[in-house]
Amino acid sequence: MIILDTALARRAAQGRPIRVGMVGAGFMGAGIALQIAQAVKGMELCAIAARRTDQARAVFEGSRKGEPVRHADRTDEISRAIRDGVPVVTQDPAALAAAQGLDAIIEVTGAMDYALRGVETAIDTGKHVVLMNAELDGTIGPLLAARARAAGVVYTNADGDQPGVQMNLIRFVQGIGVKPVLAGNIKGLQDTDRTPDTQRGFAQKWGQNVAMVTSFADGTKIAFEQAIVANGTGMRVARRGMIGPDPTHKDPTAPLRPLEDYVEMLAPHIDPDGPGIVDFVVGARPGPGVFVLGTHNDPRQQHYLALYKLGTGPFYLFYTPYHLCHFEVPMTVARAVLFKDAALAPISGPQVGVIATAKRDLQQGEQIDGIGGFMTYGQAENSDVIARARLLPMGLAEGAVLRRAIGKGEVLHFADVDLPQGSRVAQLYTEMERMFGLVPQPEGAF
């Protein structure tokens, strides 16, 4: 941040702001637009793509007062608006991503195929990609990251959201010579029975999408978030669904417990010599936020760590007791454009994915309603297990039709469903499995 603010100030003084396009104009997109306009010198949000262009227009008008907003359907029209310095909105994320004059795009929809139209085009046309879309990243992020590396651009999740905050903390811990062995997320609630009906009031109170809020509550979001941390570090999960210590589950009125108490609950599941695990806890204080457990094998450094009040080990606790979401996203853009540095990106093939699990008894012939709905929730699982058992990724479940009845709590398999025709994310998932050797290659493949 200290380096970034200096570099951005220099761009502002030179009259060369980083120019950004955004896909999505919902709750988080509105916050990002406001943050760039109010607080980030040396950066300009130039274009927004959204299914509802009136919503995109409102985002611009709420952040850049008194400026006319242009509507465009074609890439050349969007490029012209960017050259003219006029904010522009469009329905087509691919047209936006292909426009000349943009350095990066921010994807903030939570969608799959719609988001991909912008992400794929941005990579193909040499633009950096910043995602606030854990669902897409946790489904096919390793493939997209490999494509971005080949194109010479940065593909990254965002600072401010829990995965990015975890990765920043991991890098700090590694930087002082401590080995991270667990990356953790702090939650206030985990209940797989939550549905849009139970979460509607909360969503309305805060002006958020009810499906997104439901995915927070039923555990799907935490599964995706920890999956992308695993993919960015090489870590794994200790078991399906993670450990997720939750002392408040049987007694919601129980007082919050110090985060230090959870170290003992997690310690038996940690192999200090292994690649590390991702996990979460519920009901910790301070929270919300993220934490990292690390080890050190030098007795002299252990002595110093004890002196500095981190205890006697074997696990040392580091934590960040907040995550500031949209406030930090512009910093991710600056890291990518100015320093080619990703906040969090897959390092190779998938380590952990998210599998669809029945939230209630499901009947043959029903069509799955997707993430944050009434029918399924996501659980984190190691990718080799997913591939071997042909488990259905949560990111592919929406719109799938059930071939057989599934009982509550059962995980779904590819063989249990007919996927929607023409799904781009499903096509790329198959490509990702082949790229990283997760499924046998067909005879004669090359």
C-alpha positions as CSV (number, residue, x, y, z in Angstrom):
1,M,0.0,0.0,0.0
2,I,2.8,2.4,0.9
3,I,4.5,1.7,-2.5
4,L,1.2,1.7,-4.4
5,D,0.0,5.1,-3.2
6,T,3.3,6.7,-4.3
7,A,3.1,5.0,-7.7
8,L,-0.5,6.1,-8.2
9,A,0.3,9.6,-7.2
10,R,3.0,9.7,-9.8
11,R,0.5,8.5,-12.5
12,A,-2.0,11.2,-11.4
13,A,0.7,13.9,-11.6
14,Q,1.6,12.7,-15.1
15,G,-2.0,12.7,-16.2
16,R,-1.8,9.0,-17.0
17,P,-4.4,7.3,-14.8
18,I,-4.8,3.6,-14.8
19,R,-8.0,3.1,-16.8
20,V,-10.4,0.3,-15.6
21,G,-13.5,-1.4,-16.9
22,M,-15.9,-3.2,-14.6
23,V,-18.2,-6.1,-15.2
24,G,-21.1,-5.9,-12.7
25,A,-23.0,-3.1,-11.2
26,G,-24.5,-4.6,-8.0
27,F,-23.8,-3.9,-4.3
28,M,-20.0,-4.4,-4.5
29,G,-19.6,-2.8,-7.9
30,A,-21.3,0.4,-6.6
31,G,-18.8,0.4,-3.7
32,I,-15.8,0.0,-6.0
33,A,-16.9,2.8,-8.3
34,L,-17.4,5.1,-5.3
35,Q,-14.0,4.2,-3.9
36,I,-12.1,4.8,-7.1
37,A,-13.9,8.2,-7.6
38,Q,-13.4,9.4,-4.1
39,A,-10.2,8.0,-2.8
40,V,-7.8,6.7,-5.5
41,K,-5.8,9.3,-7.4
42,G,-4.2,7.9,-10.5
43,M,-7.0,5.6,-11.4
44,E,-10.2,6.1,-13.4
45,L,-13.3,3.8,-13.9
46,C,-14.2,4.3,-17.5
47,A,-16.7,1.7,-18.4
48,I,-19.2,-0.7,-16.8
49,A,-20.9,-3.7,-18.3
50,A,-24.1,-5.0,-16.7
51,R,-27.2,-6.9,-17.8
52,R,-29.2,-3.9,-16.7
53,T,-27.5,-0.8,-18.1
54,D,-29.8,1.5,-16.0
55,Q,-28.1,0.0,-12.9
56,A,-24.7,0.6,-14.4
57,R,-25.7,4.1,-15.2
58,A,-26.8,4.6,-11.6
59,V,-23.4,3.4,-10.4
60,F,-21.6,6.0,-12.5
61,E,-24.1,8.8,-11.5
62,G,-23.7,7.9,-7.8
63,S,-19.9,8.2,-7.9
64,R,-19.2,10.8,-10.6
65,K,-21.7,13.6,-10.2
66,G,-22.8,15.8,-13.1
67,E,-21.1,13.8,-15.9
68,P,-23.1,12.5,-18.8
69,V,-23.1,8.7,-19.2
70,R,-22.9,7.3,-22.7
71,H,-24.5,3.9,-23.8
72,A,-22.7,1.7,-26.3
73,D,-23.3,-1.6,-27.9
74,R,-20.1,-2.1,-29.8
75,T,-16.4,-2.2,-28.9
76,D,-15.5,0.7,-31.2
77,E,-18.2,2.9,-29.5
78,I,-16.8,2.0,-26.1
79,S,-13.3,2.7,-27.2
80,R,-14.4,6.1,-28.5
81,A,-16.0,7.0,-25.2
82,I,-12.9,6.1,-23.3
83,R,-10.8,8.3,-25.6
84,D,-13.3,11.1,-25.1
85,G,-13.2,10.7,-21.3
86,V,-16.9,10.0,-21.1
87,P,-18.2,7.2,-18.8
88,V,-19.8,4.5,-20.8
89,V,-22.2,1.6,-20.0
90,T,-23.0,-1.5,-22.1
91,Q,-24.7,-4.9,-21.7
92,D,-21.9,-6.8,-23.4
93,P,-18.9,-7.6,-21.2
94,A,-16.9,-8.9,-24.1
95,A,-17.4,-5.6,-26.0
96,L,-16.1,-3.8,-22.9
97,A,-13.2,-6.1,-22.3
98,A,-12.0,-5.7,-26.0
99,A,-12.1,-1.9,-25.9
100,Q,-8.9,0.0,-26.5
101,G,-7.6,2.2,-23.7
102,L,-8.3,0.0,-20.7
103,D,-5.5,-1.4,-18.6
104,A,-7.6,-3.9,-16.6
105,I,-11.1,-5.1,-15.8
106,I,-12.6,-5.8,-12.5
107,E,-15.2,-8.7,-12.5
108,V,-17.7,-8.4,-9.7
109,T,-20.9,-10.3,-10.8
110,G,-20.7,-13.6,-9.1
111,A,-22.0,-15.1,-12.4
112,M,-20.3,-17.8,-14.5
113,D,-20.9,-17.7,-18.3
114,Y,-21.7,-13.9,-18.3
115,A,-18.6,-13.2,-16.4
116,L,-16.5,-15.4,-18.6
117,R,-17.4,-13.3,-21.7
118,G,-15.5,-10.4,-20.1
119,V,-12.7,-12.4,-18.5
120,E,-11.7,-14.5,-21.5
121,T,-11.8,-11.4,-23.8
122,A,-9.7,-9.4,-21.4
123,I,-7.0,-12.0,-21.3
124,D,-7.1,-12.4,-25.1
125,T,-6.7,-8.7,-25.7
126,G,-3.9,-8.2,-23.2
127,K,-5.7,-6.7,-20.1
128,H,-5.2,-7.7,-16.5
129,V,-8.1,-9.3,-14.7
130,V,-9.1,-8.7,-11.1
131,L,-11.9,-11.0,-9.8
132,M,-14.3,-10.5,-6.9
133,N,-15.9,-13.7,-8.1
134,A,-14.7,-16.6,-5.8
135,E,-17.3,-18.9,-7.5
136,L,-15.8,-18.6,-10.9
137,D,-12.2,-18.6,-9.6
138,G,-12.9,-21.7,-7.4
139,T,-14.4,-23.6,-10.4
140,I,-11.9,-22.9,-13.3
141,G,-9.4,-20.4,-11.9
142,P,-6.4,-22.6,-12.6
143,L,-7.2,-22.7,-16.3
144,L,-7.8,-19.0,-16.5
145,A,-4.6,-18.2,-14.6
146,A,-2.6,-20.4,-17.0
147,R,-4.1,-18.6,-20.0
148,A,-3.3,-15.3,-18.4
149,R,0.3,-16.2,-17.8
150,A,0.7,-17.3,-21.4
151,A,-0.8,-14.0,-22.5
152,G,1.6,-12.0,-20.3
153,V,-1.1,-10.5,-18.1
154,V,-2.1,-10.8,-14.4
155,Y,-5.1,-12.8,-13.3
156,T,-5.9,-12.3,-9.6
157,N,-8.4,-12.4,-6.9
158,A,-8.8,-9.2,-4.9
159,D,-7.3,-7.6,-1.9
160,G,-9.9,-6.8,0.8
161,D,-12.0,-9.9,0.5
162,Q,-11.0,-12.7,2.9
163,P,-8.9,-14.8,0.4
164,G,-6.8,-11.9,-0.6
165,V,-6.3,-10.8,3.0
166,Q,-5.3,-14.4,3.8
167,M,-2.7,-14.4,1.0
168,N,-1.3,-11.1,2.1
169,L,-0.9,-12.5,5.6
170,I,0.6,-15.7,4.3
171,R,3.2,-13.6,2.4
172,F,4.0,-11.6,5.5
173,V,4.4,-14.8,7.6
174,Q,6.7,-16.4,5.0
175,G,8.6,-13.1,4.8
176,I,9.7,-13.3,8.4
177,G,10.8,-16.9,8.0
178,V,7.8,-18.7,9.6
179,K,6.2,-21.6,7.7
180,P,2.4,-21.2,7.2
181,V,0.7,-24.5,7.9
182,L,-2.9,-23.3,8.1
183,A,-4.8,-20.4,6.4
184,G,-8.1,-19.7,8.2
185,N,-11.2,-17.7,7.8
186,I,-13.3,-16.4,10.7
187,K,-17.1,-16.7,10.3
188,G,-20.0,-15.6,12.5
189,L,-22.5,-18.2,11.2
190,Q,-22.5,-21.6,9.4
191,D,-25.8,-23.4,8.8
192,T,-26.3,-25.6,5.8
193,D,-30.1,-25.4,6.1
194,R,-30.2,-21.7,5.4
195,T,-32.2,-20.6,2.3
196,P,-33.2,-17.4,0.6
197,D,-36.3,-17.4,2.8
198,T,-34.3,-17.4,6.0
199,Q,-31.8,-14.7,4.7
200,R,-34.2,-12.4,2.9
201,G,-34.5,-9.9,5.8
202,F,-30.8,-9.6,6.2
203,A,-30.3,-9.1,2.5
204,Q,-32.9,-6.4,2.3
205,K,-31.5,-4.6,5.3
206,W,-28.1,-4.2,3.7
207,G,-29.2,-3.9,0.1
208,Q,-27.5,-7.1,-0.9
209,N,-28.4,-10.0,-3.3
210,V,-30.3,-12.6,-1.3
211,A,-28.7,-15.6,-3.1
212,M,-25.3,-14.2,-2.3
213,V,-26.2,-13.7,1.3
214,T,-27.6,-17.2,1.5
215,S,-24.3,-18.6,0.1
216,F,-22.5,-16.9,3.0
217,A,-24.7,-18.5,5.6
218,D,-25.0,-22.0,4.2
219,G,-21.2,-22.4,3.8
220,T,-20.9,-22.3,0.1
221,K,-19.0,-19.0,0.0
222,I,-16.5,-20.1,2.6
223,A,-15.9,-23.3,0.6
224,F,-15.1,-21.3,-2.5
225,E,-13.0,-18.8,-0.7
226,Q,-10.8,-21.4,1.0
227,A,-10.6,-23.4,-2.3
228,I,-9.0,-20.4,-4.0
229,V,-6.5,-19.9,-1.2
230,A,-5.6,-23.5,-1.5
231,N,-5.1,-23.2,-5.2
232,G,-2.9,-20.1,-4.6
233,T,-0.7,-21.8,-2.1
234,G,-0.7,-25.6,-2.7
235,M,-2.6,-26.2,0.5
236,R,-5.3,-28.8,0.9
237,V,-8.3,-29.5,3.1
238,A,-8.0,-31.9,6.1
239,R,-11.3,-33.5,5.2
240,R,-14.4,-32.8,3.1
241,G,-16.1,-29.7,4.3
242,M,-13.1,-28.7,6.4
243,I,-12.9,-28.9,10.2
244,G,-14.7,-25.7,10.9
245,P,-14.8,-25.6,14.7
246,D,-18.1,-24.1,15.8
247,P,-18.6,-24.0,19.6
248,T,-21.7,-21.8,19.1
249,H,-23.6,-24.3,16.9
250,K,-25.5,-26.0,19.7
251,D,-25.9,-22.8,21.7
252,P,-26.2,-19.6,19.6
253,T,-26.3,-17.5,22.8
254,A,-22.9,-18.7,23.9
255,P,-20.3,-15.9,24.2
256,L,-17.7,-15.5,21.6
257,R,-14.4,-17.3,22.3
258,P,-10.9,-15.9,21.8
259,L,-9.3,-17.0,18.5
260,E,-6.5,-18.5,20.5
261,D,-8.9,-21.2,21.8
262,Y,-9.4,-22.5,18.3
263,V,-5.7,-23.3,17.8
264,E,-6.1,-26.3,20.1
265,M,-9.1,-27.5,18.2
266,L,-7.3,-27.3,14.8
267,A,-3.9,-28.5,15.9
268,P,-4.6,-32.3,15.7
269,H,-5.4,-31.9,12.0
270,I,-2.2,-30.1,11.0
271,D,0.9,-31.9,9.7
272,P,3.8,-29.4,10.3
273,D,5.8,-31.1,7.5
274,G,2.9,-31.1,5.0
275,P,1.8,-28.5,2.5
276,G,-0.6,-27.0,5.0
277,I,-4.4,-26.8,5.1
278,V,-7.1,-24.3,4.6
279,D,-10.0,-24.1,7.1
280,F,-12.3,-21.8,9.0
281,V,-13.7,-21.2,12.5
282,V,-17.1,-20.0,13.7
283,G,-17.8,-17.6,16.6
284,A,-14.2,-16.4,17.3
285,R,-13.2,-13.1,18.8
286,P,-11.8,-10.9,17.2
287,G,-13.8,-11.3,14.0
288,P,-14.6,-11.2,11.3
289,G,-11.2,-11.5,9.8
290,V,-8.6,-14.1,8.8
291,F,-5.7,-15.9,10.5
292,V,-2.6,-18.0,9.7
293,L,-0.9,-20.6,11.9
294,G,2.8,-21.0,11.3
295,T,5.7,-23.0,12.6
296,H,9.4,-22.4,13.1
297,N,12.1,-25.0,13.6
298,D,14.9,-22.9,14.9
299,P,15.0,-22.9,18.8
300,R,16.7,-19.5,18.8
301,Q,13.9,-17.9,16.7
302,Q,11.3,-19.7,18.8
303,H,12.9,-17.9,21.8
304,Y,12.4,-14.6,20.1
305,L,8.8,-15.4,19.1
306,A,8.0,-16.2,22.7
307,L,9.6,-12.9,23.8
308,Y,7.4,-11.1,21.3
309,K,4.3,-12.6,23.0
310,L,3.5,-15.2,20.3
311,G,3.7,-18.1,22.7
312,T,5.9,-21.2,22.9
313,G,4.6,-22.9,19.8
314,P,4.6,-25.3,18.1
315,F,2.0,-23.1,16.2
316,Y,2.2,-19.4,16.1
317,L,-1.0,-17.4,15.5
318,F,-1.1,-14.4,13.2
319,Y,-4.4,-12.6,12.4
320,T,-6.0,-9.7,10.6
321,P,-9.3,-8.9,12.5
322,Y,-11.1,-7.2,9.5
323,H,-11.6,-7.4,5.8
324,L,-12.5,-4.3,3.9
325,C,-13.7,-5.7,0.5
326,H,-14.3,-2.9,-2.0
327,F,-12.1,-0.4,-0.2
328,E,-9.0,-2.4,-1.2
329,V,-9.9,-3.6,-4.7
330,P,-8.3,-0.6,-6.5
331,M,-5.0,-1.5,-4.8
332,T,-5.2,-4.9,-6.5
333,V,-5.7,-3.2,-9.9
334,A,-2.6,-1.0,-9.1
335,R,-0.5,-4.1,-8.1
336,A,-1.4,-5.8,-11.4
337,V,-0.9,-2.9,-13.7
338,L,2.1,-1.2,-12.1
339,F,4.0,-4.1,-10.7
340,K,2.6,-7.3,-12.4
341,D,1.9,-8.6,-8.9
342,A,-1.1,-10.8,-8.2
343,A,-2.8,-10.6,-4.8
344,L,-3.9,-14.2,-5.1
345,A,-3.8,-16.5,-8.2
346,P,-3.6,-20.3,-8.7
347,I,0.0,-21.4,-8.9
348,S,-0.7,-24.5,-11.0
349,G,-3.5,-27.1,-11.2
350,P,-6.4,-27.2,-8.8
351,Q,-5.8,-28.4,-5.3
352,V,-9.2,-27.9,-3.8
353,G,-12.6,-27.5,-5.4
354,V,-16.2,-27.1,-4.2
355,I,-18.8,-29.9,-4.7
356,A,-22.6,-29.7,-4.7
357,T,-24.4,-31.2,-1.8
358,A,-28.2,-31.7,-1.4
359,K,-29.7,-29.1,1.0
360,R,-33.0,-31.1,1.0
361,D,-34.3,-34.3,-0.5
362,L,-34.1,-33.7,-4.3
363,Q,-36.4,-35.5,-6.8
364,Q,-35.7,-36.9,-10.2
365,G,-36.4,-34.4,-12.9
366,E,-35.9,-31.3,-10.7
367,Q,-33.7,-28.5,-12.1
368,I,-31.1,-27.2,-9.6
369,D,-31.4,-23.6,-8.7
370,G,-27.7,-22.9,-8.1
371,I,-25.5,-21.1,-5.6
372,G,-27.3,-19.6,-2.7
373,G,-30.6,-21.3,-3.5
374,F,-33.0,-23.8,-1.9
375,M,-31.5,-27.0,-3.2
376,T,-27.8,-27.3,-2.8
377,Y,-24.8,-26.0,-0.9
378,G,-21.1,-26.3,-1.5
379,Q,-18.4,-28.2,0.4
380,A,-14.6,-27.9,-0.1
381,E,-12.9,-31.1,-1.2
382,N,-9.5,-32.0,-2.5
383,S,-9.4,-31.9,-6.3
384,D,-7.9,-35.4,-6.7
385,V,-10.9,-36.8,-4.8
386,I,-13.3,-34.8,-6.9
387,A,-11.8,-36.0,-10.1
388,R,-11.5,-39.7,-9.0
389,A,-15.1,-39.9,-7.8
390,R,-16.5,-37.6,-10.6
391,L,-18.2,-35.4,-8.0
392,L,-20.3,-32.5,-9.4
393,P,-18.6,-29.0,-8.9
394,M,-21.0,-26.5,-7.3
395,G,-20.0,-24.0,-10.0
396,L,-21.6,-26.3,-12.7
397,A,-24.7,-27.2,-10.8
398,E,-27.1,-24.4,-11.7
399,G,-29.6,-25.4,-14.3
400,A,-28.6,-29.1,-14.2
401,V,-31.5,-31.6,-14.2
402,L,-31.5,-34.5,-11.8
403,R,-31.5,-38.0,-13.3
404,R,-32.3,-39.6,-10.0
405,A,-33.5,-38.7,-6.5
406,I,-30.8,-37.5,-4.1
407,G,-31.2,-37.6,-0.3
408,K,-30.5,-34.6,1.9
409,G,-26.8,-34.4,2.7
410,E,-25.7,-36.5,-0.2
411,V,-23.1,-35.2,-2.6
412,L,-23.9,-35.0,-6.3
413,H,-22.0,-36.7,-9.1
414,F,-21.7,-35.9,-12.8
415,A,-23.7,-39.2,-13.4
416,D,-26.6,-37.8,-11.3
417,V,-27.4,-34.9,-13.6
418,D,-27.8,-33.6,-17.2
419,L,-25.8,-30.4,-17.4
420,P,-27.3,-27.4,-19.3
421,Q,-26.5,-27.3,-23.0
422,G,-23.9,-24.9,-24.2
423,S,-22.5,-24.0,-20.7
424,R,-19.1,-22.3,-21.3
425,V,-17.9,-22.9,-17.7
426,A,-18.6,-26.6,-18.1
427,Q,-16.6,-26.7,-21.3
428,L,-13.7,-24.9,-19.6
429,Y,-13.9,-27.2,-16.6
430,T,-13.4,-30.2,-18.9
431,E,-10.5,-28.5,-20.5
432,M,-9.0,-27.7,-17.1
433,E,-9.2,-31.3,-16.0
434,R,-7.4,-32.4,-19.2
435,M,-4.8,-29.7,-19.0
436,F,-3.8,-30.7,-15.5
437,G,-4.2,-34.5,-15.9
438,L,-7.1,-34.9,-13.5
439,V,-8.9,-37.2,-15.9
440,P,-7.5,-39.9,-18.3
441,Q,-6.8,-38.5,-21.7
442,P,-8.9,-40.0,-24.5
443,E,-7.0,-42.3,-26.9
444,G,-5.2,-40.2,-29.5
445,A,-5.5,-37.0,-27.6
446,F,-2.7,-34.5,-27.9
